[in-house]
Amino acid sequence: MRVALNLEQLLLRPPGGIGRYSAELARLLPEAGPTPPNTDKPDLGFEVIGFVSRHSAASVAKAYASFGLTKAQVEATVRIAVPRPVLFDSWGVLGIPKLSLLSKRLADVDIVHAPSLAVPPHPKSAPLIVTVHDAAPLIHPETYPRRGRWFHERGFAVTAKRADLVIAPTRAAAEEIMEYTDILSDRIRIVPHGVEDRTVAAGSLAKVREDLELNDEPFVLWVGTLEPRKNLPVLVEAFHSVVRTKDLPHRLVLAGPKGWLNTASTLEHPAAGLEGRVCVAGELTDEELVALYSGADLVVLPSRHEGFGLPILEAMTQGTAVLCSDIPVLREVGGDAAAYASVNDAEALGDAMVELLRDKSARDRLGAAGKKRAAQFSWRQCAARTRAVYREALGQ
């Protein structure tokens, strides 16, 4: 059984959480899993035929390598001879060209899966699966540039028309998709994302501390893409409470690539008076991020909106306490293993940070609970559930 999987997200800058999701599907969908309950049919893997728009082989190899994908996966990828903007706009507006016309290898597949809203036309003889991660561009349109809003609006519309089944990563995401788009509930299947429990390489924490000039200072960590809905100005404003507390020498580390709009400039005013205690680390490697997760006293995710909230689980795998905004999706992912504060309330967030940073036993309890919580999510489980969605679409 063969699945054509759109891997263009791996070549976007930044690739974000959708890039990680796409890469893990490419890696794990071919694996066979245990026989699912209530059936005698084994969970056989799918052959993945990745496809991307016009890129050099070297560019594809570099992007894939950053996600740990192999040379064989690079060689198996179809590089369509059409630039990304032209291809995606043609799909979204005109519904052409079909994948079967772009490559013979894409003409005879059993499933087509779009892991983002770059949705190709429906194949003639194969089901089309689309993953819709959230409805943020419709709920918070002011946090997206004009081009991004248009692209996502078209993506929601064509998904509603073309997709046989739609995957959402959380119940909260599914509910907002049903509320804000024309995608019907009977086509939505919930498949949670996973997390990899990575081992911290010897010396990596000391190295990243040195690189970021953190020395031996304790720190609070935020991880993500710098974009408006991540709510970073509120986090930085809240951090004033930590700075004003004499017994807390912590620094705030912001780790992640720039997204869209001018998020970095919005941090300048709330950062005033923090006396250099905010470190904007920028984009880091997976090894550096894992080291920072393991070394942080607290990871804070104050997002106004998320489709899943992967940094919560990444922190939990390292036994690090998590504080996040009290919104349904983060409650769904974090459960009782995280602490919560009101979204957009800098004072409440600051008070919660101070309370946790002063109480090591509370952080230890959250860290232990988080390890157990994160163990309930895995990319292999995500891939197995995705294969089950494929089989449902195939009538199996």
Secondary structure, DSSP 8 states (H G I E B T S, - for coil): -EEEEE-GGGGSSS-HHHHHHHHHHHHHTTS-B---TT-SS-B---EEEEEESS--HHHHHHHHHHTT--HHHHHT-EE-SS-HHHHHHIIIII----HHHH-GGGTS-SEEEESSS------SSS-EEEE----HHHH-GGGS-HHHHHHHHHHHHHHHHH-SEEEESSHHHHHHHHHHSS--GGGEEE-----------TTHHHHHHHHTT-TT--EEEEES-B-GGG-HHHHHHHHHHHHHSTT---EEEEES-B-SSSTGGGGHHHHTTSTT-EEEEES--HHHHHHHHHH-SEEEE--S--SS-HHHHHHHHTT--EEEE--HHHHHHHGGGSEEE-TT-HHHHHHHHHHHHH-HHHHHHHHHHHHHHHTT--HHHHHHHHHHHHHHHTT-
